[in-house]
């Protein structure tokens, strides 16, 4: 059965699906590395010369995660809401820009105070990359999902009939962490029948529940 499903899959659809997973993982790895870099800079800024291992020194380590986790939560939520065409309110946008601005200011304050262009560039790049990458990954996932759908739509007539595995591949490409997988959502992203959507939703939930 697996062999027949793969042979019915249009050329290019399976590689696009793999690329979508790789792009998502690479972008979020870069985001986490950028936040790890900014954490040390913010700690030094918040510690303000406190004695190492003292209470203020340890407390300074909490400042950057406090801001970064809120920023990540907002950006991740926006990925899901944007996929379903739901617009966020002013408070969400304000919180996003405030946390980004706070991270940027804390990373670059000493560089500007020392009037060092090299340090300004060095400490500006990581927080800006975090924000740009988190914004871009949403569009990339959407476009790659459209590419998978286009691969099925433009397939030769002999392979135009869509199998269960084909619908599942489209649903996988459209899925992002945090998405509630329901039959209605599966029908929306794949265009499958009502009867097939329940099976597809159950299969995708089983995969995503064990996914690390």
N, C-alpha and C positions, 0 to 999 in steps of 0.2 A: 504493500500500500504506500509506503514511504517513497519507493522508487517511482511509482506512477505519479504521485503528487509532484515530485521534483521535475519529472519529464514534462508535466503539463504547465509548469511555471514558465512564464515568458522569459526570454533572455534578458538579463539585466535586473530583474526584479529582486532576486535573492542577493546579489552583490550590493544593491542599494540598501536593502534591509540591514545587511551587516555593517555597511558604512554608517548608517544612522546610529546604530549602537556604539560604534567606535567614536563617532563625533561627540555624542553625548558624554561618554566617559572621559574623553580627552579634555573637553571643555571644563567639566566639573573638577577634574584633577588639577588643571591649571588654576581654576578659581581657588581651590583649597590651598595650593602652594602659594598663591599670591597673598591670601589671608594669613598664612603662617609667616610670611616675610613681614607683613605689616605689623603682626603681633609684637615682634621684638622692638620695632621702632616706637610703637605706642607705649610699650612698657617703660622704655627709657624716658620717654616724654613725661609719663605719669609719675614715675619714681622720682624725678627731679633731684637726682643725686642722693637719694636715701641710701642708708647703709644696706649693703647686700644681705639678704636673708632676714631683714627686719620685717615687721608687720606692714609698714607702708610699701616696702619693696614687693612683698607678696601680693598685696592688694592691687598694685599697679598692673599685675598680670591679668586681672579680671576685666579691665576696662575695654580692651580691644575685642575679646570674645563677646562681651555684652552687646557691643555695637554690631559686630560682624554677624552674629547669629540672627539678630533682628533683620539686618539687610538681606541675608540669605533666605530667610523665611518669606520675606516680601517678594523677592525676585522669583523664588520657586513657585509661590502662589500665583504670581502673574503669568507664569508659563502655562499653568492649567486654565486660568480664567480666559487668557487670550485665545487658547485653542478652541474654547467653546463660545467665543464671541461675546464674553461678558466683560464689560468695562468696570475698572475699579474706580473708587471715589477719590476725592481730593486728599483725604487723610492718608490714604495709602501712598499716593504719589508724593505727598509731602514727607511722609516718614522715610520713603526710599531716598529722596534727595537729601534729607537731613542726615541720615546715617552715612550715606556716601560722603557728604561734605564733612561730617565729623571725622570720618576715617582719613580723608585726604588732609584736613587741617592738622590733625595730630601727627601724621606722618611727615609733614613738610614744614612744621612750625620752626624747628631749629635750623633747617636748611635755609629758610628765608631770613631768619634772624641773623645767621652767619653770612648772609649775602653770597652764598655759594651756588652758582648755576648748576654745577655738576651734581651737588647733593639734591637740589630741587628736582632735577630730572630723575635721579635715582629713586627718590622717595615718592615721586608722582606716578611713575609708571605702574607699580603693582596695584594700587587701589583703582586706577583708571582701567587697567586690564580686567580686573575683577568685574567691574560694572559693565564694561563693553561686552565681555564674554558672556555674562549672564543674560544680557539683553539679546545678543546675537544667537545664542543656542536655541531660543524659542523659534525664531524665524527659520533657522537651519532644520530643526526637527519638522516643522510644518512643510517646508519645501521638499525635504526628502520623503515625507509621507506622500505628498502629491506626486513625486517622481515614481514611487512604487505603484500608485494607482494608475498613472499614465502608462506604465509598462504593461499593465494588464489591458487597459483600454486600447492601446495601439498594437496589441499582439495580433498575429495572423489569425484568420478566421478559424483555422483548424484548432487553435488553442484558445479561442475566445471564451469557451465555456469555463466558468470559474468554479474551482473545486473548493472543498472545505479548507484545505491547506492554503489555497490562494487567499481566501477571505481572512484566514488567520494571520497570514503574512502582512496584509494591509492593516489589520487591527494592531499587530505588534508594532508596526512602524508609527502608528498614530498614538500609541500608549506612552504616557509619561508617568513618572512616579507621583503618586498622589491622586491619579485619575480613578474615579469610581467606575469599575467595569460593570455595566449593566447591559441587558439585551438591547435597550433603547439606544445606549451609546454605541454599541457595536453596529446596529443598523444605520446609525447616523454616519459613521466613518467608513463603513464598507459597502452600504447599499444592499446588504443581503436580505433574505426573506425573514419574516417574523419567526418562523419555525426554526430556522438555522441559527438565529441570533442567540438563542438560549444556550445551545451547544457551544458556540464560539465564545460566549461570555464565560461559561464554566471552564473551558479549556484555558483561556487567557488568565483567568483568576488563579487557576492551579499553577500556571507558570510563574506569574508575578509574585505569588505568595512565597515561593521557595527561592526566588531570585535574590542574591545578596545585595 
